[in-house]
Amino acid sequence: MDNQNLLAAIEELLDKKLEPINNKLDNMEKKLNAVFDQVVDLTEFKTEVKEKLDNIRDDINAIEYVTSKNWNEITKLKIKAV
């Protein structure tokens, strides 16, 4: 057996031995990509929820302000009525 045949046999043997490892690496890469996609989705969801909560907080603050002014006006009217 000459050197080229020996190298070809070694290469073939290594390919066979490395095939399961390469398959596992491919599976891990697919899973990692899936996790990455989920993180992106969750980050976008978190940003959207935060924006909506900020808007709700602003609305509540506006309602509290208007309610406070209304109570002041009601109090003034009650005082005038008495």
KOLNUTOR-482953 format. One line per field, with one value per atom (N, C-alpha, C, O): residue number from 0; residue in three letters; chain; atom name; z, y, x. Coordinates in Angstrom, 2 decimals. Atoms other than C-alpha are relative to their C-alpha. Layout:
<nodes>
k NUM ...
r Ala ...
c A ...
a CA ...
c3 Z ...
c2 Y ...
c1 X ...
</nodes>
This chain:
<nodes>
k 0 0 0 0 1 1 1 1 2 2 2 2 3 3 3 3 4 4 4 4 5 5 5 5 6 6 6 6 7 7 7 7 8 8 8 8 9 9 9 9 10 10 10 10 11 11 11 11 12 12 12 12 13 13 13 13 14 14 14 14 15 15 15 15 16 16 16 16 17 17 17 17 18 18 18 18 19 19 19 19 20 20 20 20 21 21 21 21 22 22 22 22 23 23 23 23 24 24 24 24 25 25 25 25 26 26 26 26 27 27 27 27 28 28 28 28 29 29 29 29 30 30 30 30 31 31 31 31 32 32 32 32 33 33 33 33 34 34 34 34 35 35 35 35 36 36 36 36 37 37 37 37 38 38 38 38 39 39 39 39 40 40 40 40 41 41 41 41 42 42 42 42 43 43 43 43 44 44 44 44 45 45 45 45 46 46 46 46 47 47 47 47 48 48 48 48 49 49 49 49 50 50 50 50 51 51 51 51 52 52 52 52 53 53 53 53 54 54 54 54 55 55 55 55 56 56 56 56 57 57 57 57 58 58 58 58 59 59 59 59 60 60 60 60 61 61 61 61 62 62 62 62 63 63 63 63 64 64 64 64 65 65 65 65 66 66 66 66 67 67 67 67 68 68 68 68 69 69 69 69 70 70 70 70 71 71 71 71 72 72 72 72 73 73 73 73 74 74 74 74 75 75 75 75 76 76 76 76 77 77 77 77 78 78 78 78 79 79 79 79 80 80 80 80 81 81 81 81
r Met Met Met Met Asp Asp Asp Asp Asn Asn Asn Asn Gln Gln Gln Gln Asn Asn Asn Asn Leu Leu Leu Leu Leu Leu Leu Leu Ala Ala Ala Ala Ala Ala Ala Ala Ile Ile Ile Ile Glu Glu Glu Glu Glu Glu Glu Glu Leu Leu Leu Leu Leu Leu Leu Leu Asp Asp Asp Asp Lys Lys Lys Lys Lys Lys Lys Lys Leu Leu Leu Leu Glu Glu Glu Glu Pro Pro Pro Pro Ile Ile Ile Ile Asn Asn Asn Asn Asn Asn Asn Asn Lys Lys Lys Lys Leu Leu Leu Leu Asp Asp Asp Asp Asn Asn Asn Asn Met Met Met Met Glu Glu Glu Glu Lys Lys Lys Lys Lys Lys Lys Lys Leu Leu Leu Leu Asn Asn Asn Asn Ala Ala Ala Ala Val Val Val Val Phe Phe Phe Phe Asp Asp Asp Asp Gln Gln Gln Gln Val Val Val Val Val Val Val Val Asp Asp Asp Asp Leu Leu Leu Leu Thr Thr Thr Thr Glu Glu Glu Glu Phe Phe Phe Phe Lys Lys Lys Lys Thr Thr Thr Thr Glu Glu Glu Glu Val Val Val Val Lys Lys Lys Lys Glu Glu Glu Glu Lys Lys Lys Lys Leu Leu Leu Leu Asp Asp Asp Asp Asn Asn Asn Asn Ile Ile Ile Ile Arg Arg Arg Arg Asp Asp Asp Asp Asp Asp Asp Asp Ile Ile Ile Ile Asn Asn Asn Asn Ala Ala Ala Ala Ile Ile Ile Ile Glu Glu Glu Glu Tyr Tyr Tyr Tyr Val Val Val Val Thr Thr Thr Thr Ser Ser Ser Ser Lys Lys Lys Lys Asn Asn Asn Asn Trp Trp Trp Trp Asn Asn Asn Asn Glu Glu Glu Glu Ile Ile Ile Ile Thr Thr Thr Thr Lys Lys Lys Lys Leu Leu Leu Leu Lys Lys Lys Lys Ile Ile Ile Ile Lys Lys Lys Lys Ala Ala Ala Ala Val Val Val Val
c A A A A A A A A A A A A A A A A A A A A A A A A A A A A A A A A A A A A A A A A A A A A A A A A A A A A A A A A A A A A A A A A A A A A A A A A A A A A A A A A A A A A A A A A A A A A A A A A A A A A A A A A A A A A A A A A A A A A A A A A A A A A A A A A A A A A A A A A A A A A A A A A A A A A A A A A A A A A A A A A A A A A A A A A A A A A A A A A A A A A A A A A A A A A A A A A A A A A A A A A A A A A A A A A A A A A A A A A A A A A A A A A A A A A A A A A A A A A A A A A A A A A A A A A A A A A A A A A A A A A A A A A A A A A A A A A A A A A A A A A A A A A A A A A A A A A A A A A A A A A A A A A A A A A A A A A A A A A A A A A A A A A A A A A
a N CA C O N CA C O N CA C O N CA C O N CA C O N CA C O N CA C O N CA C O N CA C O N CA C O N CA C O N CA C O N CA C O N CA C O N CA C O N CA C O N CA C O N CA C O N CA C O N CA C O N CA C O N CA C O N CA C O N CA C O N CA C O N CA C O N CA C O N CA C O N CA C O N CA C O N CA C O N CA C O N CA C O N CA C O N CA C O N CA C O N CA C O N CA C O N CA C O N CA C O N CA C O N CA C O N CA C O N CA C O N CA C O N CA C O N CA C O N CA C O N CA C O N CA C O N CA C O N CA C O N CA C O N CA C O N CA C O N CA C O N CA C O N CA C O N CA C O N CA C O N CA C O N CA C O N CA C O N CA C O N CA C O N CA C O N CA C O N CA C O N CA C O N CA C O N CA C O N CA C O N CA C O N CA C O N CA C O N CA C O N CA C O N CA C O N CA C O N CA C O N CA C O N CA C O
c3 0.00 0.00 0.00 0.88 0.06 -1.02 0.90 1.50 -0.93 0.91 -0.35 0.55 0.38 -1.09 0.38 0.86 -0.39 -0.53 1.52 2.03 -1.46 3.15 0.49 1.38 -0.38 3.42 -0.33 0.46 0.38 1.59 0.98 1.35 -0.95 3.94 1.36 2.00 -1.28 7.00 -0.08 0.86 0.17 5.63 0.04 0.67 0.00 5.01 1.40 1.81 -1.37 8.51 0.89 1.69 -0.79 10.04 -0.33 0.56 0.40 8.03 0.65 1.13 -0.62 9.32 1.50 2.07 -1.45 12.91 0.36 1.39 -0.30 12.70 -0.40 0.03 0.47 11.04 1.15 1.11 -1.12 14.33 0.74 1.18 -0.69 15.88 -0.82 -0.27 0.86 12.90 0.03 0.01 -0.10 13.06 1.29 1.30 -1.29 16.74 -0.02 0.51 0.10 16.02 -0.84 -0.51 0.82 13.28 0.80 0.72 -0.84 15.70 1.04 1.30 -1.01 18.36 -0.63 -0.03 0.69 15.84 -0.31 -0.16 0.27 14.84 1.27 1.26 -1.28 18.49 0.45 0.95 -0.39 19.16 -0.84 -0.31 0.85 16.20 0.44 0.41 -0.48 17.52 1.28 1.44 -1.25 20.94 -0.33 0.25 0.40 19.29 -0.54 -0.19 0.55 17.34 1.10 1.06 -1.11 20.53 0.83 1.27 -0.76 22.33 -0.74 -0.12 0.79 19.49 0.14 0.36 -0.13 19.63 1.38 1.51 -1.36 23.40 0.27 0.98 -0.17 23.27 -0.66 -0.09 0.67 20.74 0.80 0.95 -0.81 22.87 1.24 1.60 -1.21 25.97 -0.32 0.44 0.39 24.15 -0.26 0.17 0.28 22.91 1.28 1.45 -1.26 26.36 0.82 1.41 -0.75 27.96 -0.55 0.21 0.60 25.49 0.34 0.66 -0.32 26.09 1.46 1.79 -1.42 29.86 0.26 1.08 -0.13 29.55 -0.44 0.21 0.47 27.55 1.01 1.26 -1.01 30.15 1.22 1.77 -1.14 32.92 -0.29 0.56 0.38 31.04 0.02 0.47 -0.01 30.56 1.42 1.71 -1.40 34.25 0.66 1.40 -0.57 35.21 -0.49 0.29 0.54 32.91 0.65 0.99 -0.65 34.37 1.44 1.91 -1.39 37.91 0.05 0.95 0.03 36.99 -0.25 0.44 0.32 35.43 1.16 1.49 -1.15 38.36 1.14 1.81 -1.05 40.78 -0.28 0.62 0.35 38.91 0.17 0.63 -0.16 38.85 1.46 1.81 -1.43 42.61 0.53 1.35 -0.43 43.10 -0.44 0.33 0.50 40.93 0.77 1.09 -0.78 42.78 1.38 1.87 -1.33 46.10 -0.06 0.81 0.14 44.88 -0.18 0.40 0.20 43.70 1.29 1.57 -1.27 47.04 0.96 1.68 -0.90 48.90 -0.41 0.45 0.48 46.72 0.30 0.57 -0.23 47.21 1.46 1.77 -1.42 50.97 0.45 1.63
c2 -1.18 0.00 1.23 1.38 -1.19 3.28 1.08 0.92 -1.08 6.55 0.62 0.94 -0.62 7.94 -0.89 -0.40 0.92 4.86 -0.02 -0.07 -0.02 4.91 1.27 1.23 -1.27 8.59 -0.02 0.48 0.09 7.93 -0.88 -0.56 0.90 5.05 0.69 0.56 -0.73 7.19 1.08 1.27 -1.06 10.04 -0.58 -0.01 0.65 7.70 -0.45 -0.30 0.44 6.26 1.19 1.13 -1.21 9.75 0.56 0.98 -0.49 10.81 -0.81 -0.26 0.87 7.81 0.25 0.27 -0.23 8.48 1.38 1.55 -1.36 12.20 0.27 1.27 -0.22 11.83 0.17 1.11 -0.21 11.34 1.32 1.98 -1.26 14.28 1.18 2.11 -1.07 16.48 0.08 1.18 0.00 15.41 0.64 1.41 -0.60 16.32 1.50 2.27 -1.43 19.67 0.71 1.81 -0.57 20.32 0.14 1.17 -0.05 19.49 1.10 1.83 -1.05 21.75 1.38 2.30 -1.28 24.56 0.35 1.51 -0.24 24.17 0.42 1.34 -0.34 24.24 1.39 2.16 -1.32 27.27 1.09 2.14 -0.96 29.06 0.18 1.29 -0.08 28.23 0.84 1.66 -0.78 29.64 1.48 2.36 -1.37 32.75 0.67 1.80 -0.54 33.25 0.28 1.29 -0.21 32.85 1.21 1.98 -1.16 35.40 1.29 2.26 -1.18 37.86 0.29 1.43 -0.18 37.29 0.52 1.43 -0.43 37.66 1.43 2.18 -1.37 40.83 0.99 2.03 -0.86 42.34 0.08 1.15 0.03 41.25 0.87 1.63 -0.79 42.79 1.49 2.27 -1.41 46.07 0.50 1.59 -0.39 46.15 0.13 1.08 -0.03 45.36 1.21 1.89 -1.16 48.02 1.29 2.15 -1.20 50.63 0.12 1.21 -0.04 49.68 0.34 1.10 -0.32 49.79 1.47 2.11 -1.43 53.22 0.84 1.84 -0.74 54.40 -0.09 0.90 0.17 52.97 0.87 1.51 -0.84 54.70 1.47 2.19 -1.39 57.99 0.30 1.36 -0.19 57.54 0.09 0.93 -0.02 56.79 1.31 1.89 -1.29 59.86 1.13 2.01 -1.04 62.00 -0.10 0.92 0.20 60.49 0.50 1.14 -0.47 61.16 1.52 2.11 -1.46 64.76 0.61 1.54 -0.51 65.33 -0.25 0.62 0.31 63.61 0.97 1.42 -0.94 65.84 1.37 2.01 -1.29 68.95 -0.04 0.92 0.13 67.65 0.06 0.72 -0.04 67.07 1.43 1.86 -1.40 70.61 0.83 1.63 -0.73 71.97 -0.39 0.48 0.46 69.84 0.65 1.09 -0.61 71.14 1.48 1.98 -1.42 74.74 0.20 1.11 -0.10 74.19 -0.27 0.39 0.30 72.64 1.17 1.50 -1.14 75.58 1.16 1.81 -1.07 78.05 -0.31 0.60 0.40 76.08 0.17 0.35 -0.08 76.29 1.39 1.64
c1 0.86 0.00 0.90 1.75 -0.83 1.55 -0.57 -1.63 0.37 1.33 -1.36 -2.13 1.28 -1.59 -1.17 -2.19 1.06 -3.69 -0.17 -1.29 0.05 -2.78 -0.69 -1.54 0.64 -3.74 -1.49 -2.30 1.42 -7.01 -0.76 -1.89 0.65 -7.81 -0.16 -1.20 0.07 -7.01 -1.07 -1.85 1.00 -9.12 -1.42 -2.32 1.32 -12.05 -0.39 -1.54 0.25 -11.74 -0.35 -1.28 0.28 -11.61 -1.38 -2.12 1.32 -14.65 -1.11 -2.10 1.00 -16.59 -0.09 -1.18 -0.01 -15.51 -0.56 -1.20 0.43 -16.25 -1.46 -2.03 1.37 -19.67 -1.00 -1.80 0.94 -21.60 0.26 -0.68 -0.33 -19.75 -0.52 -1.10 0.49 -20.54 -1.53 -2.10 1.46 -24.19 -0.47 -1.43 0.37 -24.35 0.24 -0.57 -0.27 -22.74 -1.06 -1.49 1.07 -25.29 -1.29 -1.97 1.20 -28.12 0.11 -0.85 -0.21 -26.63 -0.12 -0.68 0.09 -26.31 -1.46 -1.86 1.43 -29.98 -0.72 -1.54 0.65 -31.04 0.42 -0.40 -0.49 -28.85 -0.67 -1.03 0.70 -30.39 -1.45 -1.98 1.39 -33.86 -0.06 -0.96 -0.04 -32.93 0.24 -0.40 -0.27 -31.52 -1.26 -1.58 1.24 -34.75 -1.02 -1.72 0.93 -36.78 0.40 -0.46 -0.47 -34.61 -0.35 -0.77 0.36 -35.15 -1.49 -1.89 1.45 -38.91 -0.38 -1.20 0.32 -39.00 0.48 -0.19 -0.50 -36.90 -0.96 -1.27 0.98 -39.30 -1.29 -1.87 1.23 -42.27 0.16 -0.74 -0.26 -40.70 -0.04 -0.61 0.00 -40.14 -1.42 -1.79 1.39 -43.73 -0.81 -1.56 0.74 -45.13 0.42 -0.43 -0.49 -42.92 -0.60 -1.03 0.59 -44.13 -1.48 -1.96 1.43 -47.76 -0.22 -1.14 0.13 -47.29 0.32 -0.34 -0.31 -45.67 -1.19 -1.52 1.18 -48.69 -1.14 -1.83 1.05 -51.08 0.31 -0.59 -0.38 -49.12 -0.27 -0.79 0.26 -49.31 -1.49 -1.92 1.46 -53.06 -0.53 -1.38 0.45 -53.56 0.39 -0.40 -0.42 -51.54 -0.90 -1.26 0.89 -53.69 -1.37 -1.97 1.31 -56.87 0.04 -0.90 -0.12 -55.63 0.03 -0.57 -0.07 -54.86 -1.38 -1.80 1.34 -58.27 -0.95 -1.76 0.85 -59.99 0.27 -0.66 -0.36 -58.11 -0.62 -1.17 0.60 -59.23 -1.51 -2.12 1.45 -62.80 -0.40 -1.39 0.32 -62.77 0.13 -0.68 -0.15 -61.49 -1.21 -1.73 1.17 -64.30 -1.26 -2.07 1.16 -66.89 0.01 -1.02 -0.12 -65.59 -0.37 -1.09 0.33 -65.80 -1.51 -2.10 1.45 -69.37 -0.77 -1.76 0.67 -70.34 0.12 -0.82 -0.20 -68.85 -0.92 -1.51 0.88 -70.77 -1.46 -2.25 1.39 -73.98 -0.39 -1.57 0.31 -73.72 -0.18 -0.46
</nodes>
